[in-house]
Structure formats: structure tokens, C-alpha cells
Amino acid sequence: MSHDPIDIQLKFDGVSYTGWATPADKYHEDGWPKSFHVVLNETFFGNVSRDNDQWLVDEQRPDGMADVVGKAIAAAFKPQPSRP
């Protein structure tokens, strides 16, 4: 069972972005999805994942943008620790 997409908004390098992040079907024990499928300004941004306190993206993106996107996701997503 997957989560519904969450709406996100952010600003990076003077540009405003709106979009959504769809959690993956697989979760870590702490309730966080292993990754999020992210769309910004109606364009696929990439699959964003968390490695400790660092956010990573599987597409070539400007330095620092994955962290800004990750922080927007973290502000909007509510982990569910009891997920199977």
C-alpha cells in the first residue's frame, strides 16, 4: 500500500517550485519511505532518498538542490513508524 502524494513548495537559487512527492511502497523501520518520486513545476525532478541527514537524488541536479527538496519533503511528510 502506498501513500498519497504530498504537496511541496520550495525556493532554490531564486526560483520558486511547487509540486509533489510520492512515497515509495517500501519503508525503513523508522516509518520513512526508502525514496520519493518528486515532480516540480510539472517536470520530473528525480527519486529522492535520505541517507542519515543527507538527501540524495538519482538525477543530475544542481548542488544543494536535493537537500532543499528533502527539507520540503521532511516538513510535509508524517512518518508512520508502525508500517509493516
PDB file as gemmi writes it, atoms N, CA and C in Angstrom:
CRYST1    1.000    1.000    1.000  90.00  90.00  90.00 P 1                      
ATOM      1  N   MET A   1       0.848  -1.171   0.000  1.00  0.00           N  
ATOM      2  CA  MET A   1       0.000   0.000   0.000  1.00  0.00           C  
ATOM      3  C   MET A   1       0.898   1.239   0.000  1.00  0.00           C  
ATOM      4  N   SER A   2       0.624   2.177  -0.894  1.00  0.00           N  
ATOM      5  CA  SER A   2       1.449   3.376  -0.964  1.00  0.00           C  
ATOM      6  C   SER A   2       0.707   4.567  -0.359  1.00  0.00           C  
ATOM      7  N   HIS A   3       1.457   5.560  -0.014  1.00  0.00           N  
ATOM      8  CA  HIS A   3       0.927   6.815   0.498  1.00  0.00           C  
ATOM      9  C   HIS A   3       0.462   7.673  -0.664  1.00  0.00           C  
ATOM     10  N   ASP A   4      -0.450   8.573  -0.376  1.00  0.00           N  
ATOM     11  CA  ASP A   4      -0.829   9.574  -1.371  1.00  0.00           C  
ATOM     12  C   ASP A   4       0.316  10.565  -1.522  1.00  0.00           C  
ATOM     13  N   PRO A   5       0.395  11.206  -2.684  1.00  0.00           N  
ATOM     14  CA  PRO A   5       1.427  12.237  -2.862  1.00  0.00           C  
ATOM     15  C   PRO A   5       1.244  13.369  -1.853  1.00  0.00           C  
ATOM     16  N   ILE A   6       2.354  13.989  -1.488  1.00  0.00           N  
ATOM     17  CA  ILE A   6       2.298  15.158  -0.608  1.00  0.00           C  
ATOM     18  C   ILE A   6       2.705  16.382  -1.423  1.00  0.00           C  
ATOM     19  N   ASP A   7       2.029  17.483  -1.174  1.00  0.00           N  
ATOM     20  CA  ASP A   7       2.361  18.728  -1.865  1.00  0.00           C  
ATOM     21  C   ASP A   7       3.597  19.344  -1.225  1.00  0.00           C  
ATOM     22  N   ILE A   8       4.484  19.865  -2.068  1.00  0.00           N  
ATOM     23  CA  ILE A   8       5.676  20.547  -1.570  1.00  0.00           C  
ATOM     24  C   ILE A   8       5.864  21.862  -2.317  1.00  0.00           C  
ATOM     25  N   GLN A   9       6.477  22.809  -1.620  1.00  0.00           N  
ATOM     26  CA  GLN A   9       6.842  24.104  -2.201  1.00  0.00           C  
ATOM     27  C   GLN A   9       8.227  24.450  -1.695  1.00  0.00           C  
ATOM     28  N   LEU A  10       9.022  25.045  -2.554  1.00  0.00           N  
ATOM     29  CA  LEU A  10      10.366  25.437  -2.138  1.00  0.00           C  
ATOM     30  C   LEU A  10      10.895  26.512  -3.067  1.00  0.00           C  
ATOM     31  N   LYS A  11      11.974  27.111  -2.626  1.00  0.00           N  
ATOM     32  CA  LYS A  11      12.671  28.100  -3.434  1.00  0.00           C  
ATOM     33  C   LYS A  11      14.129  27.683  -3.485  1.00  0.00           C  
ATOM     34  N   PHE A  12      14.704  27.685  -4.681  1.00  0.00           N  
ATOM     35  CA  PHE A  12      16.112  27.336  -4.836  1.00  0.00           C  
ATOM     36  C   PHE A  12      16.727  28.242  -5.885  1.00  0.00           C  
ATOM     37  N   ASP A  13      17.817  28.865  -5.528  1.00  0.00           N  
ATOM     38  CA  ASP A  13      18.571  29.724  -6.448  1.00  0.00           C  
ATOM     39  C   ASP A  13      17.670  30.782  -7.099  1.00  0.00           C  
ATOM     40  N   GLY A  14      16.759  31.360  -6.286  1.00  0.00           N  
ATOM     41  CA  GLY A  14      15.891  32.426  -6.760  1.00  0.00           C  
ATOM     42  C   GLY A  14      14.662  31.986  -7.541  1.00  0.00           C  
ATOM     43  N   VAL A  15      14.468  30.677  -7.692  1.00  0.00           N  
ATOM     44  CA  VAL A  15      13.326  30.152  -8.445  1.00  0.00           C  
ATOM     45  C   VAL A  15      12.373  29.460  -7.471  1.00  0.00           C  
ATOM     46  N   SER A  16      11.075  29.751  -7.610  1.00  0.00           N  
ATOM     47  CA  SER A  16      10.055  29.088  -6.791  1.00  0.00           C  
ATOM     48  C   SER A  16       9.588  27.823  -7.491  1.00  0.00           C  
ATOM     49  N   TYR A  17       9.438  26.766  -6.709  1.00  0.00           N  
ATOM     50  CA  TYR A  17       8.987  25.475  -7.234  1.00  0.00           C  
ATOM     51  C   TYR A  17       7.781  25.003  -6.443  1.00  0.00           C  
ATOM     52  N   THR A  18       6.815  24.422  -7.138  1.00  0.00           N  
ATOM     53  CA  THR A  18       5.704  23.730  -6.493  1.00  0.00           C  
ATOM     54  C   THR A  18       5.603  22.363  -7.148  1.00  0.00           C  
ATOM     55  N   GLY A  19       5.116  21.417  -6.386  1.00  0.00           N  
ATOM     56  CA  GLY A  19       4.984  20.077  -6.941  1.00  0.00           C  
ATOM     57  C   GLY A  19       4.525  19.103  -5.896  1.00  0.00           C  
ATOM     58  N   TRP A  20       4.912  17.850  -6.086  1.00  0.00           N  
ATOM     59  CA  TRP A  20       4.522  16.805  -5.152  1.00  0.00           C  
ATOM     60  C   TRP A  20       5.596  15.744  -5.064  1.00  0.00           C  
ATOM     61  N   ALA A  21       5.527  14.995  -3.966  1.00  0.00           N  
ATOM     62  CA  ALA A  21       6.444  13.876  -3.716  1.00  0.00           C  
ATOM     63  C   ALA A  21       5.592  12.666  -3.361  1.00  0.00           C  
ATOM     64  N   THR A  22       5.767  11.593  -4.111  1.00  0.00           N  
ATOM     65  CA  THR A  22       5.011  10.365  -3.868  1.00  0.00           C  
ATOM     66  C   THR A  22       5.928   9.366  -3.168  1.00  0.00           C  
ATOM     67  N   PRO A  23       5.590   8.945  -1.950  1.00  0.00           N  
ATOM     68  CA  PRO A  23       6.418   7.982  -1.231  1.00  0.00           C  
ATOM     69  C   PRO A  23       6.448   6.624  -1.929  1.00  0.00           C  
ATOM     70  N   ALA A  24       7.597   5.967  -1.870  1.00  0.00           N  
ATOM     71  CA  ALA A  24       7.737   4.612  -2.407  1.00  0.00           C  
ATOM     72  C   ALA A  24       6.933   3.636  -1.554  1.00  0.00           C  
ATOM     73  N   ASP A  25       6.718   2.454  -2.088  1.00  0.00           N  
ATOM     74  CA  ASP A  25       5.974   1.417  -1.362  1.00  0.00           C  
ATOM     75  C   ASP A  25       6.803   0.767  -0.252  1.00  0.00           C  
ATOM     76  N   LYS A  26       8.118   0.875  -0.316  1.00  0.00           N  
ATOM     77  CA  LYS A  26       8.978   0.246   0.696  1.00  0.00           C  
ATOM     78  C   LYS A  26       9.427   1.283   1.710  1.00  0.00           C  
ATOM     79  N   TYR A  27       9.390   0.868   2.990  1.00  0.00           N  
ATOM     80  CA  TYR A  27       9.685   1.782   4.088  1.00  0.00           C  
ATOM     81  C   TYR A  27      10.829   1.262   4.955  1.00  0.00           C  
ATOM     82  N   HIS A  28      11.549   2.214   5.575  1.00  0.00           N  
ATOM     83  CA  HIS A  28      12.529   1.884   6.603  1.00  0.00           C  
ATOM     84  C   HIS A  28      11.775   1.620   7.908  1.00  0.00           C  
ATOM     85  N   GLU A  29      12.449   1.047   8.884  1.00  0.00           N  
ATOM     86  CA  GLU A  29      11.825   0.758  10.177  1.00  0.00           C  
ATOM     87  C   GLU A  29      11.342   2.006  10.900  1.00  0.00           C  
ATOM     88  N   ASP A  30      11.953   3.164  10.605  1.00  0.00           N  
ATOM     89  CA  ASP A  30      11.556   4.401  11.281  1.00  0.00           C  
ATOM     90  C   ASP A  30      10.313   5.050  10.676  1.00  0.00           C  
ATOM     91  N   GLY A  31       9.712   4.395   9.681  1.00  0.00           N  
ATOM     92  CA  GLY A  31       8.492   4.908   9.083  1.00  0.00           C  
ATOM     93  C   GLY A  31       8.698   5.782   7.860  1.00  0.00           C  
ATOM     94  N   TRP A  32       9.955   6.052   7.503  1.00  0.00           N  
ATOM     95  CA  TRP A  32      10.244   6.847   6.308  1.00  0.00           C  
ATOM     96  C   TRP A  32      10.314   5.945   5.086  1.00  0.00           C  
ATOM     97  N   PRO A  33       9.723   6.381   3.959  1.00  0.00           N  
ATOM     98  CA  PRO A  33       9.861   5.613   2.714  1.00  0.00           C  
ATOM     99  C   PRO A  33      11.323   5.553   2.281  1.00  0.00           C  
ATOM    100  N   LYS A  34      11.662   4.530   1.536  1.00  0.00           N  
ATOM    101  CA  LYS A  34      13.039   4.422   1.054  1.00  0.00           C  
ATOM    102  C   LYS A  34      13.353   5.518   0.044  1.00  0.00           C  
ATOM    103  N   SER A  35      12.328   6.036  -0.637  1.00  0.00           N  
ATOM    104  CA  SER A  35      12.530   7.148  -1.573  1.00  0.00           C  
ATOM    105  C   SER A  35      11.189   7.822  -1.869  1.00  0.00           C  
ATOM    106  N   PHE A  36      11.268   8.951  -2.556  1.00  0.00           N  
ATOM    107  CA  PHE A  36      10.100   9.703  -3.001  1.00  0.00           C  
ATOM    108  C   PHE A  36      10.273  10.015  -4.479  1.00  0.00           C  
ATOM    109  N   HIS A  37       9.235   9.816  -5.265  1.00  0.00           N  
ATOM    110  CA  HIS A  37       9.197  10.217  -6.667  1.00  0.00           C  
ATOM    111  C   HIS A  37       8.760  11.686  -6.661  1.00  0.00           C  
ATOM    112  N   VAL A  38       9.614  12.587  -7.135  1.00  0.00           N  
ATOM    113  CA  VAL A  38       9.361  14.021  -6.996  1.00  0.00           C  
ATOM    114  C   VAL A  38       9.138  14.678  -8.359  1.00  0.00           C  
ATOM    115  N   VAL A  39       8.081  15.492  -8.425  1.00  0.00           N  
ATOM    116  CA  VAL A  39       7.768  16.303  -9.599  1.00  0.00           C  
ATOM    117  C   VAL A  39       7.726  17.753  -9.136  1.00  0.00           C  
ATOM    118  N   LEU A  40       8.468  18.628  -9.833  1.00  0.00           N  
ATOM    119  CA  LEU A  40       8.500  20.057  -9.520  1.00  0.00           C  
ATOM    120  C   LEU A  40       8.164  20.858 -10.773  1.00  0.00           C  
ATOM    121  N   ASN A  41       7.277  21.817 -10.625  1.00  0.00           N  
ATOM    122  CA  ASN A  41       6.856  22.651 -11.757  1.00  0.00           C  
ATOM    123  C   ASN A  41       6.482  21.795 -12.972  1.00  0.00           C  
ATOM    124  N   GLU A  42       5.763  20.716 -12.685  1.00  0.00           N  
ATOM    125  CA  GLU A  42       5.245  19.789 -13.703  1.00  0.00           C  
ATOM    126  C   GLU A  42       6.335  19.041 -14.467  1.00  0.00           C  
ATOM    127  N   THR A  43       7.536  18.956 -13.884  1.00  0.00           N  
ATOM    128  CA  THR A  43       8.652  18.245 -14.505  1.00  0.00           C  
ATOM    129  C   THR A  43       9.233  17.251 -13.499  1.00  0.00           C  
ATOM    130  N   PHE A  44       9.516  16.023 -13.962  1.00  0.00           N  
ATOM    131  CA  PHE A  44      10.122  15.018 -13.089  1.00  0.00           C  
ATOM    132  C   PHE A  44      11.469  15.522 -12.591  1.00  0.00           C  
ATOM    133  N   PHE A  45      11.631  15.574 -11.270  1.00  0.00           N  
ATOM    134  CA  PHE A  45      12.881  16.002 -10.645  1.00  0.00           C  
ATOM    135  C   PHE A  45      13.800  14.815 -10.410  1.00  0.00           C  
ATOM    136  N   GLY A  46      13.236  13.696  -9.944  1.00  0.00           N  
ATOM    137  CA  GLY A  46      14.029  12.510  -9.661  1.00  0.00           C  
ATOM    138  C   GLY A  46      13.465  11.765  -8.474  1.00  0.00           C  
ATOM    139  N   ASN A  47      14.119  10.669  -8.140  1.00  0.00           N  
ATOM    140  CA  ASN A  47      13.771   9.899  -6.953  1.00  0.00           C  
ATOM    141  C   ASN A  47      14.696  10.362  -5.837  1.00  0.00           C  
ATOM    142  N   VAL A  48      14.102  10.894  -4.794  1.00  0.00           N  
ATOM    143  CA  VAL A  48      14.856  11.492  -3.697  1.00  0.00           C  
ATOM    144  C   VAL A  48      14.832  10.532  -2.512  1.00  0.00           C  
ATOM    145  N   SER A  49      16.003  10.304  -1.928  1.00  0.00           N  
ATOM    146  CA  SER A  49      16.102   9.408  -0.770  1.00  0.00           C  
ATOM    147  C   SER A  49      16.933  10.072   0.316  1.00  0.00           C  
ATOM    148  N   ARG A  50      16.819   9.520   1.513  1.00  0.00           N  
ATOM    149  CA  ARG A  50      17.512  10.078   2.679  1.00  0.00           C  
ATOM    150  C   ARG A  50      18.580   9.090   3.124  1.00  0.00           C  
ATOM    151  N   ASP A  51      19.787   9.581   3.322  1.00  0.00           N  
ATOM    152  CA  ASP A  51      20.890   8.768   3.841  1.00  0.00           C  
ATOM    153  C   ASP A  51      21.405   9.487   5.079  1.00  0.00           C  
ATOM    154  N   ASN A  52      20.941   9.021   6.254  1.00  0.00           N  
ATOM    155  CA  ASN A  52      21.176   9.717   7.519  1.00  0.00           C  
ATOM    156  C   ASN A  52      20.587  11.115   7.418  1.00  0.00           C  
ATOM    157  N   ASP A  53      21.396  12.145   7.494  1.00  0.00           N  
ATOM    158  CA  ASP A  53      20.867  13.508   7.418  1.00  0.00           C  
ATOM    159  C   ASP A  53      21.074  14.147   6.051  1.00  0.00           C  
ATOM    160  N   GLN A  54      21.478  13.353   5.072  1.00  0.00           N  
ATOM    161  CA  GLN A  54      21.736  13.890   3.742  1.00  0.00           C  
ATOM    162  C   GLN A  54      20.668  13.399   2.770  1.00  0.00           C  
ATOM    163  N   TRP A  55      20.178  14.280   1.908  1.00  0.00           N  
ATOM    164  CA  TRP A  55      19.207  13.938   0.883  1.00  0.00           C  
ATOM    165  C   TRP A  55      19.932  13.759  -0.440  1.00  0.00           C  
ATOM    166  N   LEU A  56      19.548  12.729  -1.184  1.00  0.00           N  
ATOM    167  CA  LEU A  56      20.185  12.383  -2.456  1.00  0.00           C  
ATOM    168  C   LEU A  56      19.130  12.287  -3.545  1.00  0.00           C  
ATOM    169  N   VAL A  57      19.533  12.545  -4.784  1.00  0.00           N  
ATOM    170  CA  VAL A  57      18.619  12.398  -5.920  1.00  0.00           C  
ATOM    171  C   VAL A  57      19.331  11.585  -6.994  1.00  0.00           C  
ATOM    172  N   ASP A  58      18.564  10.754  -7.715  1.00  0.00           N  
ATOM    173  CA  ASP A  58      19.166   9.869  -8.712  1.00  0.00           C  
ATOM    174  C   ASP A  58      19.279  10.502 -10.104  1.00  0.00           C  
ATOM    175  N   GLU A  59      19.031  11.781 -10.213  1.00  0.00           N  
ATOM    176  CA  GLU A  59      19.186  12.517 -11.464  1.00  0.00           C  
ATOM    177  C   GLU A  59      20.245  13.607 -11.261  1.00  0.00           C  
ATOM    178  N   GLN A  60      20.830  14.073 -12.348  1.00  0.00           N  
ATOM    179  CA  GLN A  60      21.812  15.160 -12.275  1.00  0.00           C  
ATOM    180  C   GLN A  60      21.078  16.465 -11.975  1.00  0.00           C  
ATOM    181  N   ARG A  61      21.323  17.049 -10.817  1.00  0.00           N  
ATOM    182  CA  ARG A  61      20.671  18.282 -10.392  1.00  0.00           C  
ATOM    183  C   ARG A  61      21.711  19.215  -9.783  1.00  0.00           C  
ATOM    184  N   PRO A  62      21.409  20.514  -9.716  1.00  0.00           N  
ATOM    185  CA  PRO A  62      22.369  21.465  -9.140  1.00  0.00           C  
ATOM    186  C   PRO A  62      22.747  21.089  -7.701  1.00  0.00           C  
ATOM    187  N   ASP A  63      24.012  21.340  -7.351  1.00  0.00           N  
ATOM    188  CA  ASP A  63      24.486  21.075  -5.986  1.00  0.00           C  
ATOM    189  C   ASP A  63      23.589  21.756  -4.969  1.00  0.00           C  
ATOM    190  N   GLY A  64      23.203  21.025  -3.950  1.00  0.00           N  
ATOM    191  CA  GLY A  64      22.409  21.571  -2.870  1.00  0.00           C  
ATOM    192  C   GLY A  64      20.911  21.493  -3.078  1.00  0.00           C  
ATOM    193  N   MET A  65      20.469  21.250  -4.292  1.00  0.00           N  
ATOM    194  CA  MET A  65      19.024  21.244  -4.544  1.00  0.00           C  
ATOM    195  C   MET A  65      18.339  20.036  -3.907  1.00  0.00           C  
ATOM    196  N   ALA A  66      18.998  18.883  -3.886  1.00  0.00           N  
ATOM    197  CA  ALA A  66      18.393  17.700  -3.262  1.00  0.00           C  
ATOM    198  C   ALA A  66      18.124  17.956  -1.781  1.00  0.00           C  
ATOM    199  N   ASP A  67      19.033  18.651  -1.105  1.00  0.00           N  
ATOM    200  CA  ASP A  67      18.821  18.966   0.315  1.00  0.00           C  
ATOM    201  C   ASP A  67      17.631  19.895   0.513  1.00  0.00           C  
ATOM    202  N   VAL A  68      17.467  20.885  -0.352  1.00  0.00           N  
ATOM    203  CA  VAL A  68      16.342  21.806  -0.245  1.00  0.00           C  
ATOM    204  C   VAL A  68      15.030  21.059  -0.499  1.00  0.00           C  
ATOM    205  N   VAL A  69      15.023  20.192  -1.507  1.00  0.00           N  
ATOM    206  CA  VAL A  69      13.836  19.382  -1.796  1.00  0.00           C  
ATOM    207  C   VAL A  69      13.546  18.455  -0.614  1.00  0.00           C  
ATOM    208  N   GLY A  70      14.586  17.817  -0.087  1.00  0.00           N  
ATOM    209  CA  GLY A  70      14.418  16.915   1.050  1.00  0.00           C  
ATOM    210  C   GLY A  70      13.845  17.616   2.269  1.00  0.00           C  
ATOM    211  N   LYS A  71      14.295  18.828   2.521  1.00  0.00           N  
ATOM    212  CA  LYS A  71      13.762  19.585   3.663  1.00  0.00           C  
ATOM    213  C   LYS A  71      12.289  19.914   3.455  1.00  0.00           C  
ATOM    214  N   ALA A  72      11.899  20.201   2.217  1.00  0.00           N  
ATOM    215  CA  ALA A  72      10.485  20.463   1.927  1.00  0.00           C  
ATOM    216  C   ALA A  72       9.661  19.192   2.145  1.00  0.00           C  
ATOM    217  N   ILE A  73      10.212  18.045   1.756  1.00  0.00           N  
ATOM    218  CA  ILE A  73       9.532  16.765   1.985  1.00  0.00           C  
ATOM    219  C   ILE A  73       9.416  16.508   3.479  1.00  0.00           C  
ATOM    220  N   ALA A  74      10.511  16.696   4.205  1.00  0.00           N  
ATOM    221  CA  ALA A  74      10.514  16.432   5.653  1.00  0.00           C  
ATOM    222  C   ALA A  74       9.513  17.310   6.387  1.00  0.00           C  
ATOM    223  N   ALA A  75       9.304  18.533   5.910  1.00  0.00           N  
ATOM    224  CA  ALA A  75       8.352  19.430   6.546  1.00  0.00           C  
ATOM    225  C   ALA A  75       6.905  18.990   6.303  1.00  0.00           C  
ATOM    226  N   ALA A  76       6.669  18.297   5.195  1.00  0.00           N  
ATOM    227  CA  ALA A  76       5.298  17.934   4.821  1.00  0.00           C  
ATOM    228  C   ALA A  76       4.927  16.487   5.132  1.00  0.00           C  
ATOM    229  N   PHE A  77       5.913  15.592   5.199  1.00  0.00           N  
ATOM    230  CA  PHE A  77       5.621  14.162   5.371  1.00  0.00           C  
ATOM    231  C   PHE A  77       5.586  13.775   6.844  1.00  0.00           C  
ATOM    232  N   LYS A  78       4.612  12.991   7.195  1.00  0.00           N  
ATOM    233  CA  LYS A  78       4.490  12.485   8.565  1.00  0.00           C  
ATOM    234  C   LYS A  78       4.775  10.974   8.546  1.00  0.00           C  
ATOM    235  N   PRO A  79       5.941  10.548   9.059  1.00  0.00           N  
ATOM    236  CA  PRO A  79       6.282   9.120   9.051  1.00  0.00           C  
ATOM    237  C   PRO A  79       5.299   8.297   9.884  1.00  0.00           C  
ATOM    238  N   GLN A  80       5.144   7.055   9.475  1.00  0.00           N  
ATOM    239  CA  GLN A  80       4.262   6.132  10.185  1.00  0.00           C  
ATOM    240  C   GLN A  80       5.096   4.963  10.686  1.00  0.00           C  
ATOM    241  N   PRO A  81       5.656   5.048  11.895  1.00  0.00           N  
ATOM    242  CA  PRO A  81       6.573   4.029  12.396  1.00  0.00           C  
ATOM    243  C   PRO A  81       5.982   2.617  12.508  1.00  0.00           C  
ATOM    244  N   SER A  82       4.681   2.491  12.531  1.00  0.00           N  
ATOM    245  CA  SER A  82       4.091   1.167  12.692  1.00  0.00           C  
ATOM    246  C   SER A  82       3.841   0.446  11.374  1.00  0.00           C  
ATOM    247  N   ARG A  83       4.343   0.981  10.281  1.00  0.00           N  
ATOM    248  CA  ARG A  83       4.127   0.332   8.973  1.00  0.00           C  
ATOM    249  C   ARG A  83       4.817  -1.023   8.952  1.00  0.00           C  
ATOM    250  N   PRO A  84       4.210  -1.978   8.264  1.00  0.00           N  
ATOM    251  CA  PRO A  84       4.834  -3.314   8.153  1.00  0.00           C  
ATOM    252  C   PRO A  84       6.041  -3.302   7.253  1.00  0.00           C  
TER     253      PRO A  84                                                      
END                                                                             
